[in-house]
Amino acid sequence: MAKYKGKNNNRSTIAKVWNRAQYQSKAFVNSAINDTGEHVSIVNFNFSEMRYYGKIDTESDPVVVDSTKLIALANAGASPEKVNLILPPLKDMFERFQRKFIQAVRLQKIKEDDPYLATPTPYFTFVDPIREYRIYVSRVMDVFNQVFLAMPENEKKVATLSDYVNELMHYLTTMGSDFPITLTGWRKSKKSSLASTGFAISIADLDCSKDSDKEDFILNKNCTQFYYQACKQYGFSISKQCPWVIVADIDGAGSARYMAAHSIGSPRDFFQRFYKKTYTLDIELLKPLIRKSYTDYLRENTFYKEVNICKNDHDKLVYKNIFRSNINKKDYRNQYNIYYWIPYYIKIRNIEDEFPYDEPSIVRMTQKASEFEKILDKDKAMSYINEQFRKKYRYAEGSYQYYKKRLEERQRQRDIRRGNDDISNY
């Protein structure tokens, strides 16, 4: 009988919370070698800033994998039709990891019939973040079309795409930071998964929502320490929430030689080689999604009825159909260019970062960004905008830097008090 019974469909909320707490507090207790506590390879990627792991680079910028840098990973034991893509250093790490377990079967450290560990097979190595983002934004825009614009007070406000964008801004302001629509905002949110970072490899097709699956995968086996140590040896951490998902520790001792083989000497090198900063993609990804959503809206809402009182007879009502205007790709590209989108983009980023700037600051930022675009280029304008928001959220309340500064200040105050005490005693 399973010791850990947490799952999403537990009959009561209390039971669900209790079962989840049991797993979180006890599943890996005393798994550390020659020490109490959890093994060093076990990492809670939902805790604090660990949820940004692989999503934000060493310069505090959200990033996505440059898909042109991915290579194929041979799938031992899997169907030949399935191709998993992976970054080159991680491919080397995983292949050595695989060989370690194949060797362990020969040495009878792992059972030959173990469905997952006898020959670790990648069930996924990379989920395309751009595809994941587009699906997410499409759902947000569907709600905007079908719910927000269906309200009587809103449906007659949209006759053109400009009207549509203005109402979208009202909708985003209402929804707040929980529903970002830029790639940058999405990447920093909980909507973005660890699977799309390029860091994670799943070696089982089990259900992360069932704690009993986690127990069957590793906790009930005699090879738990071997698994933990092998992950550490070859540069991987183990997801506490999903122990069959191993995540590259790109700054760990285990991954160092594999990184060095590709001339990567630091996490910064790794991100610069294999990743793109999301702010460079934001507007170009968002523009077609908004046009598509507007087109979808027009398909179901070609016109609306305008009702007025007849000028000649106040007892009569006059009905008029107001047809909404469509726009083709060419006109959209020409009429809604970068100068049009910069002000809206800045406002959206401000919403997604929970309004760090007031309206006068937004106006000044917009003016300066537009000047950068005219005098220099689009890349300089986007870099400027990103820097204004990065310097705000990097030290925002609750961030690593925020607590680091607080601890440093607290230590400084202690040192001052200690110094004062020493002087008074003298």
N, C-alpha and C positions, 0 to 999 in steps of 0.2 A: 504494500500500500504506500502511495506517495506521501512523503513527509511534508512537501510544500504544495499547497493546493490553490495558490492564487491563479486567477484567470479573469478575463474581462467580464464574463457572464456569471460571476459568483452571485448567489441569490440576493444577498443584501449588501449594501454599501459598507456596513460595519465589517462583515465577513471579508469583503474584498480588501479593505484597508488593513485588517488584521493579518490576513494571509500574505499580502505584499510586504508588510513590515517584518514578518517572520523570515521571509526569504532574504530581504535586504540585510537584516541584522545577523542572521545565523548561517546562511548558506556557505559562506567562505570563511567563517570564523576559524582562527588558528590554522589557516592554510599556509601562513608564512613559515619558511624553513628556519628552524632553531629560534623561533620568536613567536610572540603572540600577535594576533591581528591577521589581516588578509595578506595573501601573497602579493608581492610587488607588481606582478603582471596583471592583477585584477583592477580594472578601472571603471568607475561609474561615469559614463559619458553623458549622463543627464544632470550631473551635479555642477552647479555654479558655472564657471567659465569653460569647463570641459565640454559643454555642449557646443562650443564654438570650435572645437578641435578639428582641424582640417578645413574649416570654413573661413577662417580669418588668418591672414599671414602674419609674419613677424613685424610688419609695419602697421598692423591693426586695420588692414583693409580686407573686406570680404573678397573671396576668390572662388573661381571654378576651374576645374581641370581643363587644360588646353587639349582637346580631344585628338589633335594631330600628333601628340606625343605618346599616345597609348599604343601598346603592342599586344599581340595575341599571346595568351597563356595556354599551353597545352593542357588538356583536361584528362589526366589519368583516371580511367575508370568511368568517364562520362561519355555521352554520345558524341561522335565526331562532328555532328551538325552544330553543336553548341560551341560558340566561341566567346570566351571571356577576355575582355580587354583590361590591361593593367599597365601601370607605369614601370619602366625598365628596372629600377632598383628593387621594387617590390616583387617583381617577377623572379629575380635572383634569390631574394629572401625566401619566397614561398616554395620555390623548387627545392632549396636545401632543407626547408622545414618538412616537405613531403618525404624526402629521402630519409630523414631522421625517423619517421614513423614506419616506413617500409622496413627499415633496418630493425626497428624495435619489435616488429612482428616476428622476424626471423629469430630474434633473441628471446622471444616469448614474454616480452614486457607488455605487449598489447595482444589481445585475442585476434586471431586471424579472421574471425567472422564479425568483428566490430564494424557496423555499417558506415561509420563516419571516420574513425581514427586509424583503421588498418591501412587505408590509402586515402588521406585527406584530399577531398575533391572540391574545387570551388563551385559553389552553386550560384554565387554572384561575386564579382570583383568590382564592378562599376555600374552605377545607375546614372544615366545621363542627366546632369542637373538642369540643363536647358530644357529638356523635354519635361522633366518633373516640374519646373517653374511654369512652363506654358500651360500645362494641365491645371495647375493650381490657379493661375491668373484667370484662365477661362471660366473656372468655377466661380470665382469672385465676381467676374463680370456678368455671368448668368444670373446671379442673385441681384446684382444691380439692375439688370434689364427686367427681370421677372417680378421683383418685389418692390424695389425702391421707385423705379419709374412707373410702376403700375399704380402707385398711390395717386388718387385724384388730384392732389395738390402739385404733383410733379409731372404727370403725363403730358400736360399741355405746354410745358416749358421747353420741350425739345422739338425743334423744327430743322435744325442743321447740326452738323458734326460739332461745330463750336459750342452750340447749346448743350450738346451731349457731354462734351468735356467739362463744361462749367458745372453741370449737375453731378458728374463723376467726382469733382472736387468736393462738393457738398457731401456726397455719399462717403468718401474716404475720410473726411473730417469727422463725420458721425461715427464711423466704424473704428477710427483710431489706429494705433500702432499694431493691434492684434491682426490686422488684415492688410499687410503691405502688398504693393503691386510692382515695385521696382525689383529687379534682380538682386540689388544690394540689400534692400529691406527684407526680401524673402530669405536671402542667405543668412541673415542674422537672426531670423525667427525660428520658432519651433517647427514651422511648416517644412523646413529644409532638413533632409535626413542625412545621417552619417553615411549611408550607403552611397550617396552622390558625391562624396568628398574625394574618392580615389584612394582613400587610406584603408578602407574596410574590405575584408574578404570573409564570406560566409562559407563554412565547410559542412553545413547541414541545411536541410530543407524543413526544419522544425518551426514551431510557432512560438515567437518570442512572448506572446501574451500568456502562455501556459507555463507556470513554474514547474509543473511535473515533467515537462519536456526537458527542462534544464537539468533536472535531477537525473533523468534517464541518460542524458547525453554525457555527463561527466561526474556528477556528484556521487553516484552510486557505484562508480567503477574503482578498480584498484590502481588505475594509472593516472589519478588526478595530479599528483606531484610531477609526474613525467610530462604531462600536458602543459602544466604551468611553466615548468623549467624550459621546455622546448620552445615555447612562445617567447620567453625572455631571451633565450640563447640566440634566436634568429631575428630579434628585433620587433617582436609583436607584443601588444597588450591584448588582454581579453576583456571584452565587454561584459560588465557585471550583469547587465539586463539580458544579454543574449550570449552566453559563453561560447557558442560555436562561431561567433563573429570575432575574428581577430583583426586588430587595427595596428597599422605600422606606427612604431615609435621612432620617428625620423631623427630624433636627437638622442636616442639611447645607444648604449655601448654595443648592443647586439646588431644594430643596423649600420654601425659606423663603417665597417669594411665594405659593405655592399654599396653604400653611398660613395665612398672614396673611389670605388671601381668606376664610377660614372662622373668622377671629378666634382663631387658635391661635398663641400667641407662644412656646411652648416644648414640649418633649416631655412635660412634666408636664400641660400643657393638653390635649395630644393624648390621653393615656391617660385623663384624667378625663372627657373628652367622649365617647370611643368605647368604653371598656373597663369590664369589671366585675372586681373582685377575686375570685379564686377561693374564698377562705375563706368568703365570704358565701353560696356555693352548695354547699359541700362536703357537709354533712349531708343536705340536701334531695335532692341527687342520689344519694347513696350509699344512703339508706334503701330506696327502691324496688328498687334493684339487688340488695340483700341479700335482700329478701323474694322477689323473682323467682327468685334462685338457690336459696333454701331450697325454694320450691315445685317447681322443677325437680328438686331432690334427692329430694323426697318422691314425685314421680311415678315414679321408678325404684327408690325404697327406702322403700316404705310401712311396712315393719316389719322388725324383726330378731329373731332367735331367742335367747332366754335359756335356758341349760342349767344345771340344778341337780341335785344328788344327792337322790334321794327320801329323805324323813325316816324313812319306815317300812321302807324296804328300800335299804340302801346299795349294793346291786348294780345298782340301777336308776337311770336318768336321767330327769328330768322336763323336757320341752320346753315353752316358753311363748312365744307370739308377742307382742312388745311393739310396739304400733302407735304410730308417730310422730304427733304432733298437728299439724294444719294450722291456719292462721290467716287470717281474711279481712282485707280492707283496712281496714275500720272498726275492728276489734279491734286490728289492728297499729298503726294511727294513735293509738289511745287508750292502749294498754298500753306501746308503745315510743315514748314522747314524747321531747322534748328532754332531760329530766333523765336518761333512760336512756342517751341517746347521748353526752352530753358526756364522761363518763369514758372511754368506748371511743374516742371521737374523739381525745382528748388522747393516749391510749396509741398509737393508730395514727400520729398525727403524730410522736410520739417515735421510733417505729420507722423511719418514713420519713426522718427527719433524723438517723438513726444514733445514737440514744440520748444526746442532749445533757443529759437530766435523769435523775436517779436516782429511785427509787420514792418516797421521802418528798417530793421536789419535785413529783412528779406528783400525789400526794395533795393537797398544798397548792394546786396550780394548779386541780385539780378542784373543791375546796371554794370557792375564790374565784370561779371561772367560774360555778358554780351559784348563788352569791350574786348575781352580776351579773345573771343571768337572772331571778331572783326579784324583785330590787329594781328593776332597770331593764328590760332586755328582752333578747331573743335576740341581736340585733345587737351589743350591748355585750359580751355574753359571748363571742361569736365573735371580736370585735375584740381582746379581752383575750388570748384563747388565741393568736391569730395573732401578736400582738406578742411574746409570750414566746418563740415559735420564731423569729420574724424576727430578733430581736436576737442570736440564737445563730448562725444560718446566714449572716447578712450578713457576719460577721467570721470565718467558719469557715476552717480551713486549706485553702488552694487557691483561695480566692475572690479577686476583684479587691481588695476592701478589705483582705484579709489581706496580700497582697503590697504594697499601697500603704503600709500601716502599717509593714511590715518595711523597705521602702525609705526611708521617712521616718525611721525609727529609725536606720537605717544612716547616712543623711546627717547626722543629729544627732550621732551618735558621731564621724563624721569631723570635723564642725565643732568638737566639743569637743577632739579630739586636735590639730586645727590651732591652736585657741586656746591650748592648753597649750604647743605648740611655739613659738608666737609669744612667749609670756610667758617661756619658758626662754631664748629667744634674746635677749630684752631684758635 
